Amino acid sequence: MTLIQINNIHKSFGYEDILQGIQAKIFADSRIGLVGNNGTGKTTLFKIIIQSMQEDEGEIIRQKSLKIAYLPQIVDIDENQTLLEASLEGYSELRALESKMEEIHQKLATLQDEKQINQLILQQDKLLHEYDSMGGYRYKAKTEAVLHGLGFPSEVFSQKIGHLSGGQKNRIALVRALLKESDLLLLDEPTNFLDVECTEWLEEYLKNCNQPMIVVSHDRYFLNQIAKEIWELSQGKVTSYPGNYNQYIALKRQQQEREQELYERQQEEIKRQEDFIRRNIYGERHKQAQSRRKMLAKMEIMDAPHYEDEIHLSIQVEKPAVDRIIEVTNLGHSYGSQFLFENLSFALHCGEKLAIVGPNGCGKSTLLHILTQRLKPTHGQIKIGASVTVGFYHQELHDLVMEDSVFDTIKNIIPTTDDLPIRKFLALFLFQGDDIYKKVQKLSGGEKSRLAMAKLIIQKPNFLILDEPTNHLDIQSRQALEKALKEYEGTILFVSHDRYFIDQISTRILYYYKKKWISFYGTYSQFYQSRDYLLPKEEEEKKKRTAYQRMPQQEKKKKKRYTLQDLENKIIEIEARMAEINQEWTKESIYQNPELVKTLREEYEDLSIQCKELNTEWENWAENA
């Protein structure tokens, strides 16, 4: 079933054509990843779909009464609401039903007339059935689960939005979008401001969600997990590729190779025909030459395949005289009595590339400031090897001077260098023409990130310390940075939430989990596959398991009233009866018999309790079988 049909959509801003004839369809089972370089119009397309921006040409045909949940990159949220109030906004229909049921409940408490009471009971039962079918008994628990999954503990649910950081506000906006009653989900950079743990939770949530969705993201690992189709927005047009991100890359490469081959063949044929025409147009084969000239005039000439401008990075380095680059012993840091981290010890050797991974707020950026001697630790020691030169990339880009131009930013570091080599160097980072005279404060987030990286590279450090280096970068820029860092012969220590980037760069992982540091040699994907064995188990789970193991054998048998197969059969039987009752409630005639309605409601509630108990027993049985 088609939810949205996009027909020949055009959109321009001034003289710049952003969208140039977009043709696409969104189906009821679509799970689309929308990719493209910064500035290609991904957010513009979203705004046209949700009708907050008008297209210049074309039309969008939407299914009647289509409800869309949209997460923008820049959120607009009432700062006087609490976290829980903002999160529950998406359940307006359910909350309206609750108000109606409460109104009926208050009337029933005061009425004496039996006929009026019966009529209200019928109304209430209809509302209860509608409330149950819409998930009324589950939505509050679901809201709390989503808040927990995205990193909000229960104790902050009553906190005002105005007291949150920018990243936390974005996460609340994501909660609202996920919970809103909708037919289509549009998410614009949903993993921005999420740490690895929250991103992995979101992946699982979306994989288990039946909702159709379009997701704009530069997170390739994330797109590999959730997308079944990739839309590439380039040169104002959308090209669709089946599969996830990796499959899209493979298909695109094949398509480019095929187009390049066809283009080159045609060019060779044109050259051959033109050579024949030139040699024979005034000779004996004059008629043949004229015929071929007409043939060329009618030929549909293929355009040369389009390739995006590439960033070509190369980081020059002089290797230090020592093998041990940095040694950290018993490092810890606190603010007052609260420790961010402690007991951290590790050594990094020449050529190693260490990724530091952990939840937001665990002190990763603080650690980098300590390692670069911008902050003094509470306790512990740091030793940096002789002839080691440190280059630090700050995620807030504090090392850039906003009043300087792009050109001056590099010229100030190498003042004796001629202008032409600096121009050529900046061109590698896609700063060309008059762009090099732009003030830093006028640059986009991605442009500032590229300039900060250029400033770092020109200094030729042999030990790079990088704090979220892929922030603000599109996929093309991330790929260029990955290539440069893989070829870099120096040592790297970096913080990142980009698992694809970590996989490409790291030779080691230092993972912060529940106030413990876990060291692992390998990529993030290898760590993820092994983490059940590496991460310390929850204390509560240990206690439950120990208590069960210590239980007398007779008690264990009492706990298991059924075999696993018996439990499954019983659950299926109860769920089938609950489905029959639900079917009965869809019949108008049933509400002519209030006594039957009451009986069925009581039976349904009893079955719900039994089903919950049996499911709990099944889980215990399976865990301890």
N, C-alpha and C positions, 0 to 999 in steps of 0.2 A: 504494500500500500504506500502510495506517495504522500508524504506529509507536506513537502514544499517543492515546487518546481521553479527554478531560476532561469529566466529567459532573456538572454542578450542584455545583461545589465552593464550599463556604462556609468562611470562617475569620475568627474574631474574636479580639481581644485586649482583655480586660476588656469594657467596654461599647461598644467601637469595632468595627464590622463592616468588615473590610478587603476580603474577597472575598465577593461576594453572588450566588452561582449562576453560576460561570464555566462556559461551554460552549465547547469548542474541540477541534480535531483537528490532530495533527502528522503529516504524510505523509513518505514517503521522499525526496521532492524539495522539501521545505519550506525556504525561506530567509526567516525571519521576523524583523522588527525589532519589539521590544516597547517601546512608549513610554507615558509617563504622567508626571504631576507627581510630585515627591518625596513619598513616604509613601503612594502609592496601592496598594502591595502587589506590585510587580514581583519583588522579591527573594523575598518570601513565596511567590509562585507557583512560582518556580524551586525553592525548598526542598521544596515539596510534590511537585513532579514527580520530584525525585531521592530522595524518601522520607526526607529528614533532618528533616522536620516533618510532623506529622499534621494532615490536614484535619478540620474539625468535622463536615461533612456532605458527601455526594456520594462519587464514586469516580473513580479514574484507572485506566484499563485500558491496560496496557503490553504491547507485543509480547514474546513469550517470549524470555528471555535477552538482552534489550535492554541494550546497554552505553552508558552516558552519560559524556561528558567534560564537566566543569563547572569554570568559572572563577568563583570567588566574588569579591566586592568586597574582603573582608577575608581575606587568605590565611593558611593554616597550613602552614608548610614547615619541614623539618628543617634547622636552621642549621648542623649539623655536616657536611652533604653539600657536595660541590663543585657548581659550576654544571652541569658535564657529568653528574655522577651524578644530580642532581635531574631533569635534562632527559630522561635515558634511562629513568626510572622507568616511563614509559608503555608500554615495550616488554617487559613482563614475560614474555609468551609466547615472543617471539623469544630472549630471554636464557636462558630455560629450555631451549629447543632447543639453543642454543650449549653449554650445560652438558652436555646429553646427548651431543652430538657429540664434545665434548672427552673425555668419559668413554670413549666407544667408541674414540676415537683412542688413548688410553692403553692400553686393553686390547689393541688390534691390535699395539701395539709389543712386547707380551710374549708373545702366544699363538704356539703352534707348530702346533696342530691345524688342518689345512686346512679341515675341515668347519665348525668354529667360526668360523674367519676369514671364510669365505664368508657365513655367517649374519650376522656383524657388518657385513660390507660391504653386504649387502642392507638391514640396518637403517639403516646410515649413508646409503645412497642415498635411502631413503624420507625420512629426516630432512632431507637436503640438498634434495630436491625440495620438501618442505613449507616449509623455510627460505627457499628461493628464491621460492616462490609468495607468501609473506607479506612479501616485500621485505627479506629478511635481508641481502642484499648492498648495500642502499641506505640502510638506516635510520640508520647512523652519519653518512653524508654528509648525509642529510636533516636530522638533528638539528643538525649544525654550520651548515647553511644557514639554519635557522630562528633559531638563536642569533645568527648574523651579521645576519640581517634585522631582528631586534629590538634591535640595537645593542650586542651583546656580541662584542668582538674575540677571536680565538683565544687570546691571551695570558692572558685572565682565566678560561678554562674550568676551570682547576684551583683557582680561588679558592673559599674557603668561603662559603656563603650568609650566615653570620653577619656577614661583613664588608661586606655590601651595604647600600645605602640602602633605605628603604621602597619607593620607586618601582621600584628594580631587582628587589626580591623579587617585586613584582607582575608584572614582566615575565617572570621565571623561571616563575611560576605559569602565565602565559599560554603560554609555550613548552611546558610539561608538558601543558596542556589540548589544544593543537594537535596534539601528537605522540601522545597516548594512543590506543590501539587502541579505537575506539568506533563506535557506530552513529548517535549524535546528539550534537551540540555545543551546550552552553549557555554563553554568554559574558555575564557581568554587568559592564558598563562596561569592555570590553577596551581602549579607547583612553585610559583614565586612565593617566597617567604616560608616555604615548608622545609623542614629538615628531612633527612633520609627516612627516619622512622615514620613520620606523618605521610610522606609521599608513598611509601610502601603500603600504608593503611589505605590511602586513597585509591591506589591501584586495585587492591582487593575489593574495595567497595564498588568501584565502577565495573570491574569484571563480573561481579555478582548482581549488577543492576541491569534490568531488562530494558531500561529507557534508551531510546535512540539519542545519539550525542554527536556534537562536533567540538573538538578540542584544539585550540591553538596552543602550541607548545614548542619550545626549543629543547625540551628534555627528551632526547632520543630513546633512552632506556624506558621512560614512561610510555612513549608512543609505541614501543615494541610490545609493551604489556597490554595496552587497552585498545589499540586501533586495529580495525579490520579492513580499512581503506585509507589511503593517503590522498589528500588534495594538495597539489603543489600550485601555489599562486605565484606566477612569474610573468613579467611583461604584460600585466593586466588580464591574464587569462588563467583559468583553472584547468589543470590536467589531472585526471583521476588515475590512481594506480591501486590495484587490489593488494591486500595484505598489510603487514605492519611496516615500520620504518625501514628495517633492514631489507625486506622484500622490495620496497619502493626503490631503495638505492640500487639494488641489483637490476631491477626492471628498467630504471631510468638509464643506467649505464648501457644496457643492451640496446635500448631505443636510440641513444645518442650515437653509439657505434654504427647502428644500422643506417641512421640518417646521414652520418658522415660518409659512410661508404657509398650510399646512393648519390649524395651530392658530388662526391669526387668522380664517380663514374659519369655523371651527367656533364660535369665540367670537362672531363677528358673527351667525351663525345662532341661537345660544342667546339672544343679546340681542334679536334680532328676534322670536323665539318668546315670550320672557318679556314683551316689550312687548305682544304680541297678547293673551296670557293676562291681563295686568294690566288691559287696557282692556275685555276682553269676559267676564271670569269671572262677572260679575253681570248681564250684559246679555242681549240676544236671542241672541247667538252663544255662549251658555253651554256648550252641548255640545261645540262645536268647541274652545273654550278648555280644557275638561276633557280632551279627546282629546290636545291638544298637550301638556298638562301630563304626561300618561301617557307620551307619546312622549319628552319630555325626561328623564323618570325612567329610561327604558330606554336612553337614549343612552350610549354609551361615551365618557366625557369624556377628551379628550387632555390629557396633562400638558404644561405649558409647557416648551418646549425648554430643556435645561440648558446654561448657559454658565459656564465656570470663572471664578472671581474674577480680575480682571485687575489687573496692576500698571501704574499710569499715572505715568510719569516725565516730568519736564520740567526741563531744566537751564538756569537763568537765567545770563546772562553779560554782562559789560560788555567790549566790544571794547577791546584795548589800543591805545595811540596809535601803535604802530609796526607795520610790515608783517612784518618779519623777527622771528619769535618766538624762535628759538634758532639759533645757528651753532656747529657743532662742527668743529674743525680738528685733523687728525693725531692723533686720540685713540687711546690704547692703555693697556692695563692688564695687569700681570703679577703673579704670586705667585712670588717668587724669580726664577729665570731663565726660568720658563715663562710665555709670553705667552698670555693668554686671547684677546685680539684686539689689533690695531694698525692704524695707518694709516686710521682711520675719519674721514671728513670728509663733512659734509652740512649743509644749511640747511633750516629749516622755516618756511614762511610762514603768515600768518594764514589760518585756515580749512582748512588741509591736515590730512589724517588719515593718518598714517604707521604701517604695521604692520611690526614687526621679527620676522622669521621665521628660525629656524635650529635645529640639533639641540640636544638637552639637553647642558649643560656647555660651551657655546661662549661663555658670558658675557653672555647677554641681560639677566638680572636684575641682574648687576653693572653693566652699562651704565646701567640705569635708576637705580641707586643713585648712580652718578657724576653723571648729569644732574640729579638732585634734590639734589646737594651733600651726600649722606650718606656719600660715599666719595670720596677724592681719587684722581685718575687717576695712572698712572705717568708718562705724558707727554701732551701735547696741551692744547688750550684749549677752553673753553666760554663762549659769550657769550649771555646771556639778555636780551631786549629790555626797555626801560623800560616800566613799568606792567603787566608780565606777571605774573600770579598763578598759581602752580603748585599743582595738586591731584594728590596721588600716592596710587594704590591699590596696596597691597602684597599680593602673593598669599598671604603667610603671615598676613595680617590683624593685623600687629604693632601697628597704631595703635588697636586696640580695647582697652579696659581691661576685663579679665575680671570684675572685681568690680562694675562699674557695671551698672545696669539698661538696658534698651533706651531707655527714656524719658530717663534721665540722660545717655546718650551724646550725644543731640541737644541736650538742655537746656544742657549744659555749654558748647556752642559758641555758643548764642544765649540767654544767661541772662536777658536783659530781655524775651524774648518770652513772651506768655501761654501757658498750658498747652494751650488748645483748638487753636490753630494747629499746635502740635507734634503733638498727637494726630492731627489731620487729615493732616499731612505723613507721619507714620509709617504711617497707614492706606493710603497710596499704595503702600507697600512690603509690604502685607499683615500689618502688626503692628496688631492690633485688640484691643479689650477688655483683659483682664488680661494679654495677651501683652506689652504694653509695660512691664510691671513684672518680666518675667523677667530674671535675671542673664545677662550675655553668655556666661558659661562654660556655661550650661545650653542654649544655642542649638545647633541642628544646623549643619553646615557651610554649607548653603544659606542659612539664616537669618542667620548671621554675615556671609556675603558681601553679602546684601541690606542689612544694617545698615551695613557699611563703605561701601557705595555711597551710602547715604542721608547718612552723615556727610560724605562727600566733596561731594555735590551741594549740601548746605545752605550750604557755604562759597562757592559761586558762583565757582569759579576760571575763568580764561579760557584756561588751558593744562592739559589733562589728561594725566597720565602713568600708564598703567595696566599692571599686571603680572598677566597671566593673569586678566582680569576675569570670565571665564565659569566658572572653577573652582567646583565645588560647586553651580552653578546648573542647574535643570532647564530644559527647552525653553521653557516659558512665561516664565520669568524672563529667559532670554537674548533672547527676542523683544522683551520690554519694554525691555531695556537697548539693544538694537539700534535700536529706534525712537527712543529718547531721544537716542542718540549721533548718529544720522543727522540729527536736527533741531537738534542742538547747533551753535551758530554760532561756537564757539571752535575751538581747535586741539587735536588729539589725537595723541599718540605712544603706541603700545601694543605689548605683547608678547602673542602668542596662538598656540596650536596649533589653534584652532578655525577651520578654513578657511571654513566657512559664515559665521561671524561676521566674519571678515576680509573676505569678499566683500561683506558688507552695509555695512561701515564704511569700509574703506580707500580712499584715492585714490592712495596710493603704497605700494610694498613695498620694504623693505630686507632682502635675503636673504643670510644668512651661509653660505658654501659653501667648504669646504676653505681656511679662513683668508683668504678674500677676501669683500669686501662688494659685493653686486650691487644696484644701484638700478633700480627699475622703476616707471613711472607706470601705474597701473591696479589692477585687482582681483587676487586670488590666482588665480582661474580663468584670467584672461588671462595672468598670469605663467606658470602651469603649461603652457599651450598653447605658450608661446614659449621655455620654459626650455632646450630642446635647443640653441637658438641663443645663449642668454644665459650658460649655465654653462660654465666652462672644461672642456675635454675631459681625460680621464685621460691622464697622461703615458705610461703603459704602452701604451695603445691607439695613441697617436701613434707610439711607437717601432716597434710591430708594423707599422703601416701604412707608415711610412717605409722599414722594412727590406724590405717586400714591393715597394714602388715602385722601390727601388734594385736589386732582384734582376734578373739578366740575363733576357732574354726566354725563353731556352731553359729556365732553371730554373723560370720561371713555368709553362711548358707541362708540365714534369715534375710540378709540384705538382698540376696538373689532369689526372688520368688519365682522367677521364670528363667528359662534358657534364653539365649540371645534371639533365637528364631521365634520363640513364643512371644517375646516382647515385641518384635517387629510385627508379627501377625496381629497382636492385640492393638498396637498403635494404628495399623492400617484399618482395622475393624472400627475403632472409635472415630477415626477421621472420616470414614465412609458415612457413618451415622450422622456426624456433624454436617457433612455436605448435604445429606438428605433433609436435615432440618433447615439448612440455609435455602434449599430449593422450595420447601414448604412456605417459607416466609415470602417468597416472590409471588405467591398466589393471593389475589385480592380477597377471595372468599374466606380465607382463614381469619381475617380480622372481624368477621361477623360472629366469631365464637371466642370471646375474651378468655374463657376458661382454658381452651385449647392453647391459645397464645401463651398464657401464663405457664402451662405445663411444659410446653416445648422450650420456653425460655429457661426454666429451671433445669430441664434435662440437658440443654446445651451448656449451661454453666457448669453442671456436674461433670459432663464429658470433657470440658476444657481443663478442669482441675485434674481429672484422671490422666488425660493426655500429657499434661505437663509433668506429672509425677512419673509416668512410665518413660517419658523421654529422658528424665534425669536418671532413672534407674538404668536405662539402656546405655547412657554415657558412662556411668560408674562401672557397669558390667564390661563394656568394651575396653575401658581403661585398665581394668584390673584382671582381665581374663588371662 
